Amino acid sequence: MALHELALINGTVVTTGNGIQRVNIGVRDGRVETLTDDPIDADEVLDVEGLTVLPGLIDEHVHGFYGYNWETYQGATRAAAKGGVTTIVDMPFDRPPTLTADALREKLEAIKSECFVDYAAFGGYLEDDPGEMAAMADAGVVAYKLFPEGLTPPDIVYPGVRGGQTLDAMRRARKEDLTVVIHCEDASIVEVETARLKSEGRSDPGAWDEARPWFSELDAVQQVSLLAEVTGCRSVIAHTPSPQSVTHVSHARARGADVWIETCPHYLCLTKEKMAADTRLKWNPPSRDAASVEELWRLLKEGHIHTIATDHAPLPKVAGADIWTQAPGVGNGLEVMLCVVATEALHRRGVSLPQIVDLTSTTPARLFGLFPRKGTIAIGSDADFAVIETDGRRQIDARDLEYHRQEKWSPFDGWEVRVYPVYTVVRGNVIYAEGEIVGQPGYGQFVTKYAPVAA
């Protein structure tokens, strides 16, 4: 019997702390056992000559829509596997929302045979029983998602937290040493602007940006940053498109606030100007103008943006629908995030592979309590890898993407990408290889906050 079950040889590897190096990886019992220049004795050898091995991506913001008919966990985690994502964090836009420990256990039992990749879970805040936050922590959630009333428009199918409840929720999360992720748009501004635009007869795609302007986002971010500062709660501003919000958070962090910025591919790679002809290009908050996108990239390169996630939300879209009735959401983001972001970052923006890894894997692992089991290639860490081509050519075709009982669509349909996954490995098992899913549903495991493991 060989000393290792799997070896990845002849690849270029991105490792935390050591940058990019040529090293062979040996896997045993689902963990990284060996990093060496020497040959590795293994039952299975994967020669990745000419490819680059990254830690598997961790998508910290995924909507599985349990209880709806828009998505399945099998479909979402197939998409993840095809996109080099080895762990998803599922935000409970469920029917009903999964906000109790008992509901979480019921959901986990229902989906455990479906998932190709590993999965973690969000909790939330119940006005009638805030103690459920502690119960959900005990049940294994790694974070809480909050929609503060007044800081979130009312068209969200998820209970909001009112006034001082946000403060209470953040104090409770701090006690559990878990992260909160917060949607930030000032509801009063959005409601006033929406009413104005409708009264003017506006229904074009540009009206969505005007209805949810950057200053409605910033107003909410300012309040959340203050609460993060006074509570000490680790807080992530979800899906941030506006550089003004990033700059404010940078100032708050300089004062000691434990607050972080998450952005998404559709904010880094799409602009308001390019979205003017199609109401399907609608999500919350909207993508901003070209100048804002340029500034977002500058701030990212300087380290003021901390994570990139998909906000995966494959709701059905209707071509030509009115902007006010069109479903929001970017669609299947899991499958295309690495392709579009890394292509833009490496080939057009001068962003390094180690920084991409930090944004899409290492920092998410740290924020959600999964590091160092996840988010790094190191001795003792889970053998989760995205093995990628960094200088190829491939075209995204929406017809090839994973969707459930709806028309396949993507804002990135037809895009040429230079970077894309060739293999995806979860805990030492190859689950995606050269365009084909080769893993099995049910292999993915529910993951919780880890204690550090020794190197």
N, C-alpha and C positions, 0 to 999 in steps of 0.2 A: 504494500500500500504506500502511495506517495505521501510526502510530508505535507502537501497542500492539495486542496481540492481544485483550485483554479490559479493560474498564473497569467498575468498580462505582461507581455514582454515587448521590448523594442519601442516603446512609446515615449512620448514627451509628457511628463506628469507635472501638474500644478499642485504643489503641496503648500499647506499653510506654514508660513515662516521661512520656507526655503525657496520660494518662487518657482521657476520653471527648471526642470532638470530631467535628464535621461535616467530612468530607473525602472527596474522590473518590480512588479508587485505580486506577492504571494498571498493567497487567501486561504484561511482555515476556519471552519465553523462560522462562516459568515462575516468574519472580521479580517482586517488587514493584519497579517502575521509577519510579513517580511517586505522590506524595501531594500533592494540591493542591486549592484551592478553585475552580480554573478548570475549564472544560470539557476533556475528554480525547478525543483522536483515537484511536479504537479500531475494530477489525474487528467486535467484539461488545460491546454495551453492556448491562449488567444494572442496571436501575433498582431500587434497594433502598430506596426511599422508605418511611419508617415502620419499617424494620427496623434491627437492630444487627449490625455486622460484628465478629466476634471472630477472633483467631488460631485456626486449626484446633486442636481438642483433641488432646492427646497422651496416649493411655492407656498408662501405663507398666507395666501388669500384666494381660496377656491370656494365656489358655491356648488355643492352637489345637489341641492334642491330636493332633499329627501321628502317624500310625500307628494311631490309634484310629478308631472310627466314630461319635464323639459330635459332632464338629464338622468343618467344612471351612474352608479359608482363604477360599474364595469367599463362603461364608455369613457368616463372622465379619467380613470386610471390607465386605460389603454392610451388615451391621448397623452397622458403624462409620460408613460413609457416611451412613446414615439418622440417626445420632446426632450428627453434626457432628464426628466423630473423624477426623482426617486422617492420623495416624500411630499405629500400635500398636507396642508392645514385647512380643514374643512370648516367654513363659517356657516352657522346654522340658519340659513334662509330656508327653513324647513316648514312643513305644514303638518302640525303646528311647530313653531320654533322650538328647537331642542335646548331648553333652558333649565332642566332639572337633571339631577344625577340619574334618576330612574329612566327618564326619557332618553338620556345618552346611552345607558346600558341597553335599552330596547333597540335603539338605532344601530349600535355596534353589532348586536346579535344579528340584525337583519342584513347588514352589509358585509359581514366578515368573509363570506364566500365569493364576493364580487371583485375585490381589489387586486390589481396587478402590482401596485407599488405600496409602500408604507404610508400610513395616514395618521394624522393627529387631529385634535378637535378643539374648537372654540367652545366656551361657555358664554353666559351673558348675565344680565341683572333682571331679577323679577321684583317688581314693586311690592307685591303682596308677600314675598318671602325672600328677602335679600340674603338670608342665610344659605340659600342654595348655592351661592358662589363658593362657599367653603366645601359644600358637599360635592360640587362639580370638580373642584380641585382634587378632592380625594378620589373621585372617579376617573381622573386622568386628563382633564383638559389642560392645555398648555397656555391658554390666553382667554381673554374675554373680549367680545365685540360689543361696543356701546354706540347707540344712536341717541345722543342727547336731544331731547325736544327743545326746539328753538335753535339748535345748531344743526338740525337735519330736517329737510322738507318732509311733509307728512305722507308722501307717496311710497313709503318703505313698508314692506310686509314683515315688520319686525317691531317688537315693542320698544318704544323710546324710554329714556330715563329723564325725569323731570327735575329741573332746578338743582337743588341740593343733593338729589339722588346721584348725580354724576360724581360729586365730591365723596359721597358715601361709597359708591362703587369703586372709586379709585383707592380709597383707604383700605377697603376690603381686599382688593387685588394686591396692594402693597403688602398686606399682612401675609398673603399666600405666596408672595414673591413671584407673581405671574404678571405678564404683560397685558395691558389693555390696548386695543386697536380701535380708533375712533373715526367715524365718518364726520367730516367737517364742512358743512355749508349752512349759513345762517338762513333759517326758514323764513323769517319775516321779510328779508330782502328778496328771496326767491319768489315768495308769494306775491309781493307787490310787482315785481318785474314781470312775472308770468301774466298777471291780470292786465298790465299795461300792454304787453305785446299781443295778447289775445284780443283786446279791445281795438287794436290797430289792424286786426285781421292778419297778423303775421302767422305763418305756418311753415316757413322755410327752415332748412337745417340751421342757418345762422341764428335763428331765434332761440335755440336751445342754449347757446353760449351766452346770449344776452340775458336770458332768464336766470342763469346761474353764474353770475360774473365772478371774476377773480376776487373781488373785495368781499363777496359773501363767504367765500372760502376762507379768506384771511381773517375776517372777523371771528369766525368760529375757531380757527387755529390759535388766535391770540388767547381766547378764553381757556382752551384746553391746555395750552402751554403753561398758563398761570396755575391751573389746578395741578398739573404735573409737578410744577416747581414747589408748591406748598405741601403736597402730599408725599413727594418722593416716589410716586408711582411711575414705573417704566411704561411709557406711553408712545404708541406709534400713530402718526397721522396717516390714515389710509389713503391710498390712490391719489397722490398729490400731483396736480398738473401745473401749478402756478409758482413761478420763481419767487414771488413776494412771500408766499407761505414758507418756502425753504429758507429764505433769508431771515424771517422772523424766528424760526426754530433755531437757526444757528446762534442768534443772539440769546435766546432762552437757554440753550445748552451752555453758552459761555457763563451764564449766571448760575449754572449748576442743575438746571432742569434735566431730568432723565427722559428726554423726548426725542423721537426719531422720525425720519421721513421715509415713507414708502412711496415709490412711484411705479408706473406700469409701462409696458411697451407702447401702448396707444398714446401715451403722453410724450414719449421720447421720439416716436417715429411717425406720428401723424399730426397735422396742423389743421387749424380751423379753416384755412384757405383751401386745403385739399379735400375738405369734407363738405363743401358747399352744395354739392349736387345730389346728395343721397341721405335721406332721413334715417337709413339703417345705421349710419355712423353716429349713434346716439348712446351716450353713457353718462354716468354721474360720478364726479363732475365732468364737464366737457373737456375735450382737448382745447388748448389755447392757440394763439396765433403763432406765426413762424418766429417772430422775434422772441417770444416767450420760450419756445422750444429751444432756440439757440442758447438762451440764458440758462435753461434747465440743464443742458449738457455741460455748460461751463461750471455750474455749481456741482454737478455730479463729479466731474474730473477733479475738482478741488476737495471732494470728500464730504460735501454737505448733504448729499443724498445717500441713504444708508442701505436700502434694500429695493429690489425690483421684484414685483409679483404680478400675477396675471389679472386678478379680479375675474377669473374664469366664470362666465355667466351665459351659457348658450340658450338664451331665451329665443323663441321664434320671431323672426323678422319678416316684415311684409314690404316688398319693394313698392315704392311710391306712396306709402302710408303717410298720413299727416304727422308732423313732428310731435304733436301732443299725444297722439294715440299709439305711435310706434313704441314697441317694447325697447327698454334700455338694455345695455349690456354689449360687451365686445365679442361675444360668441366664444368659440373654442380657442382660448388663449394658451392653454397648457401645451398644445402641440407646436405652437409657433413662437413662443416667447424667446427661447434661446436663439433660434434662427435669425429673427429680425433684430433683436437687441445686439447680439454679438456681431452680426454683419455690420450694423451701423457703427458700433463701438470700435471694432478692430480695424475696419477698412475705410472708415470716413472720419472718425472722431479722435483717433489716437489714444483710445482707452486700452489699457493692458489687460491681458487675460487674468492675471491675479486680481485686478480690481473687479472684473466681471464675476469671478468666483466669489469674491467677498460680498458683492451685492446680491448674488442669486443663491448663495449656499452658506457661506461661513457666518455672516452676520445674521441672517434669518435663524440659523441654528442657535446662535448665542441668545438672540432675543426671545426665542420660544423654548429655551431650556433643553435643547437637544444636543448641544455641543459638549464634549467632543465625539460623542457617538456618531453624530451626523455633522456634515458641513466641512469635513476635512479628510484628507488622505494621510493617515498617521497610524502607527502601530497601535492596535487595539480598537480603532474606530471601525464602524460598520463598513463593509466593502461595497459601498454605493458609488458607482462611477457613471459619468456621461463621457463616452469616448467619441470625440468629435473630429470632423474635418474642419479645418480652419481656413482653407483656401480653395474651396471647390466652387461649383456652380450648380444651382438647383432652383427650380421655380416652384413656389407655393401654389398648389391647386386646391381650391376649396372642396372640390369633389372628392378629394382623397382624405379629408379630415373626418374625425370622429364626431358624429351627431346622432341624436336619438329622435327618430320619427319626425324630422322636420327638414326643411330645405337647407342644404349645406351652403354656408356663406362665411366669408371672412373679410375684414377690412384690408387684409394683406394678400388677397387673392391676386395671383399673377406676379407677385414680387419675386425678383431674383435674389437669392440669398447665397452668401459665400461660406457661411458657417452652418453646420447641421450635424445632428447626432448620427453616428454609424452603429454604435452599440450602447445599450443601457443595461447596467448591472445593479441589481438590488441584493444586498447581503450575500454577495458572491455568486448569485444566480443570474445568468444572461437572460433578460426578459424581452429584449428587442435587439434584432440583428439585421443590418443591411436591408431595412425597409419592411421587415416582417416582425410581428409580435410572436415570440417563441416561448414566453412564459405562460403561466396559468392563472386564471382568476382565483382568488383565495390565498395566493402566496403572500400578498401584502399583509403587514401586521399593523395593529394599532400601537402607536408609539406615544409615550408619555414623557414627562420631564425626567431627565437622567441625572443621576449623580455622576460627577466626573470619573472617567476611567483612567487608570495609570498607563502612561506611555511605555 
